[in-house]
Structures are given as C-alpha cells and as structure tokens.
C-alpha cells in the first residue's frame, strides 16, 4: 500500500478543507495516509477518518497560521518568530521567512512515497499558507504533488516566486479542467505535469444532513454558503437586492459562513434597510439544512476555481445562480444545473430578477457527483508521477 503524506494549513470551515476531508474519506482504504496540519484547528479535523494518522502540531508551523496574540499565549519565542516573519514578509517578501520556517520545522517524521501539498501559496508579502514550501523542503518523500484550487491568473498569488515553487513539483493537480487550462496559460512549460483531479463529494451524507431540522421559508429563498471575503462579491449584491425589493419582489437571502467581511456585510445590510430580507447566519456545521427547501443557491463571486458547493447544491437538486468565473460554465452550464451570468452588477440583477419572476422553481437534472471518477483521477496521477520519475532515473 502506497504511503502518502498530505500537508494543509488548517482544517477550518472552508472549501479547500472540506475538499480534503472528502478526498481522505474516499481514498482512506486505498492508501496508507498521514496528515500534517500546520495548525490543529477547525471543524473538519473531526471528519478525518480514524485510519489516518494525524501528526502532532508543530509549534512553528502553527505560528505561521496564528495571530500575534495567540502566538504570545504559546510562548515568547513564538511571538517573536511570528512578529519577525510577518514584518519581514511585508517589507521584503516571504522568501527568507519561509526558509526560516522550514528550517525550524525540520524533517517531518516518517518516510513516504508521495508528499502532497493541498493548498496553494498566496501573495508574496503574506506569511501564511506555506504548505508548498513545507512539502518541498520538509517532507521525506520521493515524489511531490501540489493541488491547485484557484484561478491562478487572477487570485493574487501568481508571482515569480510562487511560479518557481510550482516548477519544483513532480505534478500539479488542478480541481477542474478550466483550472488546469488557466494554469497552463500562465505556465506553459508545465505541460505534461498538470492533471485534473476533481473534488470528491459525499452525496449520501449531504442528503442525510439536509433532512436534519431543515429550515422552512415563507418567501422565495436564495442561500449562499461561502467564506465572507472580498472576492466572493457579496457586498455588491446588497444594493441589487435593495432594487429588487423596491421593484416589489418578495424574497429572502441567507448568507452562511464566516470571514473578514462579516461586520461590513452586517453594516451594509442595515444601511440599505434590508434586515428583513438578508440574513447573516454565520458559520454552520450543517449548512445543508438551509439548502434543503431553498429555491436557489447563489454565488456572485468575482473569481472562483471549482467550488465544491456547486456539487453539493447539485446533490440536493437546487438550481444554481452564479457569475461567470473560471469553472462556472464547465460545472454549471454544461451540466444544465443552473444559470451563469456575465460578471457585472447589471447582469447579476437581470439574473436575479428573472429567477424571482418565475412561478415555479427551475427544474434541474437529477445528478450526483461521480466520486469513483474522482478517485480514479487521483490514482492515475499518483501512478503517473511514480512511473514517470522512475523512467527518468
């Protein structure tokens, strides 16, 4: 049985973390798996299969994912380490701090066939999300793979330094064909080393959870499950819903998730007088109870890669309303499970107005994600990497 080491920054509630939890569940009986999590936080740690070994938290890796106050509570040296690395990164970039971090971590215990970084690096001046560096410099493995969950051209981490990191990997796993094409448009020299490995999705578990105390609505309802951050486009939609309300439409919009824009969204909802129509539900362990009886899943992002929430909505037969981002046509239009509009305020308004005008819920095909196909893609990637490197040596 092949030995795999996965590396991720945390297991907080988020799309990448959920994607990893689902992948680990799907392949846990096919590989001997170990998980290195930089910071042992997050609801999805509870979802890791019992057969998977979770390595103890490394305090320096944890410091790269914590704020200064938390580091201070763990010890003065970690506070100084975090302060120095953050300050240096903001001024000069994270190159030297990343080297310092991997030296402090040292070699991760054990020996592995393949080490896998499951999250992509972010901007050069932010000291966090350093899983690529940890895999490349700390993991005792013959073969190394990194996952790509972003629109590489637009997400903010397309830098010369990060491109150099990607060239050091044996392969890159992109979570959709569109993500793969976008990455290769930026880095054509990686042709032949980039593979599609779609997100896994446990449809039976989603259906089960959706029936646990499902929320009932009295008006047409849109639900968004997302991290509350700028790129998700939520703030621009509040005045659009205000216009719809003034035009006489009756609706409610429930936003599920946490993140840096929580307070700003709450302020904007109050400013536009939309407290009776737009509701911030915060992070939810079971968001599917909100989706069960909704009319639409709504995602107005500026840019996205391949959101796992599209598959989750599809499992529940919930039509999707979304902006045109990297994989929207591939995952929504081509599967005929919703509407994709051009990425502008006017087109979002037109799409919402059309959807709310309909007398009946949009009917979508009864489709379920093909987990076996996703597992096969992952198996083929691992086999290719090992065979290809062996043939070269």
N, C-alpha and C positions, 0 to 999 in steps of 0.2 A: 504494500500500500504506500503510495507516494506521500511524503511528508511536506506539508505546506505551512508557511508562516504568513499570516495576514497582519498588516500593520495599519491602524487607523488612529486618528487623533482623539476621538471620544465616541461615546455611544449615546449622545443626547438625541432628543427627538428631532429628526431631520431626514431628508430624502436619502442622502448617502448612507447614513447609519442604518436606516430601515432597509435599504437595498442590500447592505452587507448582512444584516440579520437574516434576510430571506435567502440569500445565496448560501450562507452557512447551514441553514436548515436543510436546504435542498441537496447539498453535497456532503453532509456530515458523515454519511455511511460509505462514501466512496474514497475518502482521503483521511489521513492522519493529520488533523488540523490543530495548530496552535495560534492563539491570538495575542498580539502585543497592542495594547491600548494605551496611548500616551497618558491620558487622564481617565481614571476609572469612575466616570460619571455617566449618567444617562439611563433612561428607562429601558433602552434596548439591550443593555447588559443582561437584563432578566430574560431576554429572548434567545440568548446564546445556548445552543444545545449542550446538554450535560457532558456529551462525549468530547467536547472541545476543551483543550487546556488553555486557560487564560493566565498569562504570565503576570507576576506581581507588578504593581505600578512602579515605574522608575521615577524618582522624585524630580530629576532634571527634565525628563520628558514631560512630566506633569506641569512643571513650571512654565514650559513653553505654551501651555494651553490655559494658564490661570492669570487672573489679575494680580496686581501687586499686593493687595490686602490679603488675598488667600495665601500667596507665597510667604508673606510676613508671618502668618499664623503657623506655617510649617517650619519656619526656621530662618534666621537672619541671612545665612549664606544663599538660600534660595531666593530671598527677596533681592539681594544684591545681584545675583545671577540674572534674574528676570529684568531688573532695572537696567543693568548694563546692556543686555542683549536687545531689549526693546529700544533703548536710546540709540545704540549703535545702528540698529536696523533703520530707524527713522532718518538718521543723518547720512549714513553711508551705504545702506543696503544690508541684507541679512546673510551675505556670504560668509563673513568671519564668524558671526554668532552661530550660524548653522554648523560650521566646523567645530566650534567650541562645544555645542550641544552634543554632537555625535561622539566627540572625544569623551565627554562626561558620561554618556550612556555606555560607551564601550561595546564590546561584542555581546549580542544577545545570546543567552544560554541556549544550547541545543544545536543540532545540525539538521538542515532541511534541504529538500530537493529544490523547492521553489519558494522564494520570498515575494510577497505581493503587497505593494502599496495601494491602499484602497481610496485615497483621496488625493486630489491634485493640489499643487502649490498655489499660493495666492501671490499678491503683489510683493515686489522685492523689498519694500520698506515695512512689511508686517512680519513680526516674529511669531509665527504660528503656522499650523498646517504643514509640518516639516516631515511628513511620512515618506516622501520620496527620498530625502536625504538619509533618513534612518534606515530605510531598506538598502540603499546603495552602500552605506558606509558602516552599518552596524550588524547586518544580518548575515550569518554564516550559511549561505545558500549558493548552489552552483548556477541557478538561473533566477532572473529577476524580472518581474512584470509590474506595471503600474496601470491602474484604472483611470479612465477619463470620464467625468460626469458633467462636463461643461461645454459651452460654446467657446472653444479655445480662442477664436479670433476676437471675441467681444467681452470675455468675463473679467478682464483686468489683470490676469496673470501671464499673458503672452509676452514674456520678456526674454532677452538674450540669455540670462542666467537660467531661467526655467527651461528654455529650449535645450540648453546644454545638458540639463538633468535628464530630459527625455531621451536624448541620444545615447545615454549610458545604459538604458534598459534593453533587455533582450526583446521585449514586446510591449505594446500598449494595447489595453483592452478598452475599446470605446463602447458606450452603452447603447448606441444606435448606429445605423448606417449613416445617418446625417451627421452625427458627432464625428464619426470616422472621416467622412469626406471633408468636413470643415478643418479638422486637424491636419490632414494631408495637404490641404490647400496652403496652410501656413508652413508645414514641414514636409515638403515632397520627398526629401531624402529618406524619410522613414517608410516609404512604400515597401510593402512586404513584411513589415514588422508591426502593423496596426490591424487589429481584428475586432469584429463586433461580438460583444458578449452582452446580450440583453438582460435587463433586470428580471429577477425571479419575483413571483407574486403568489402568495398562498390564498387562492380564491376561496377555498372552503373555510378558512379561518376568518376571512373578511365577511363572508356571508353569515357565519355564526355570530360574530361580534355585532353586525348590523342589526341583529334581532334582539340584542340586549338593551332593553329600555329605549327603543327608538323614539326620536323626537318627532312630534306631530306638529304640522304647520297649518295655519288658517289662511295663509295667502300664498301666492306663487313664491317659491323659495329658491334662492341660489346659495350654494355653500362653497367656500374656498378653504382648502387645507394647505397651509403654506407657511414657511418662515417669514416673519414680518420684517422684510428688508427692502431696500430701495428698488432693487432690480425686479421685484415682483409686481410693481406697477399699481399697488393698491391705492395709494394716495390720490392718484389722478382720477380714480373712478368715483370718489365721493361726490364731486360736483356733477358727474354724469348721472349718478343715481338721484341727486337733487333735481336735475332737469326732468328725469322720468317721473318723479313724484309730482312735480308741478304740472306735468302733462297728464296727470290723472291716473297713473299706473299704481296698482296696489301690489306690494312685494315685500319681501324681507331678505336681507343678505347677512348670512352668518359667516364670520371670518374666524377660522380655527388655527391657532398657532401662537408662538411667542417669538420675540426678536426685538431688535433695536428700535423699530418703528411703532411699538405698541402704544406708547404715550402720544406720539404725534398723530397716530390714527384716531385715538380717542378724542384728542383735541379737535381734529378736523371734523369728526362726526358731530360733535357738539356745536362747533362753529356753523356748520351748514344746517343745523336743526334736524339731524337725521337719526336721533337716538331711538325713535320709534320704528325705524326701518333697518338700520345697520347695527349689528351686534358683534362685539368682540368677545369671543368665547375662551380665549387663552389656549394654552396647550391642553390637549385632551389625550388621555391614554387610549380612549376608544373614539376616534373621530367618525367611525362608520355608522354609529347610531344617529349622527346628524345627517349623513348622506342617504340613509335608507328611504326616507319619504320626501326628499328634496326633488325639485323639478329639474335643476341643472347643477353641474359642477362648473365653476367659473374660475378661470386662471388668466389674468390680464398682464402677464409678465412682459417686461422689455426684452429680456433674453432668457432662454432656458435650454437645457440639453435634452434629456429624455425623462421627464418627470414620472416617477413611479405612480403618482396619484392618478395619471391617465388610466393605467391598467386597473387600479383599484376602483375607480369610477365605473370602468367598463364591466368589472365583475358584478356590480350592482345594477347594471342596465341603466346607469344615469348618464344622460346626454351631457356632452362637454361643450362649453363655450370658451374659446381661448383665442389669444392673439397669435399671429404667425411668428413663431420662434423656430429655432433650428430644426426640431423634430416634429413640429405640430402637424404638418401635412402627412408625414410618414406614419405617425401614431394615431392621428385623429381622422383626418380627411380620407386617407386611403382605407381605413377600416370602417369608415362611414358611421362613426360613433359620436359625431357632434359637428360643430361649426367652427371654422377657423376664419378669423377676420384679419385684415391688414392691421399693422401695429401702429394705430393712431387713435387719438381720442374720438374723432368723429366716427371712425369705423367701429370702435367699441360701442359707442352709443347706438349706432344703427343696428348692430347685432343684438344688443340687449333689448332694444325696442321691438325688433322682430320677434325675439323669443318670448317676451312678455305679452305680445299681442296674440300669440297662438292660443286657441281654445283648449287644445289638448297637448299633453307632454309629447315631445319629439320621440318617435319610436326609433330605437337603435337595435342592430342585430344582437342576438344573444351569443356573445363571445366570451371566452375565458382565456387568460394568458396561457401560452404553451410552455410550461416550466421545463418539460423534457427537452424541448428545443434549446432553451437557455443553458441547461446543464450540458447538453452535447456541445454547444459552442465553447463553454468553459473547458470541457475535457479536451476538445480538439486544440484549443490554444495551448494548454499545458503540454500535450503530446508534441505539438509542433515545436515549441520552444526547446524542449529537451532533445528531440531528434535533430533539429537544425543546428544547434550548438555542438552536439556530438559529431556531426558530419564535418563541421568546420575544423574540429580539433583532431 
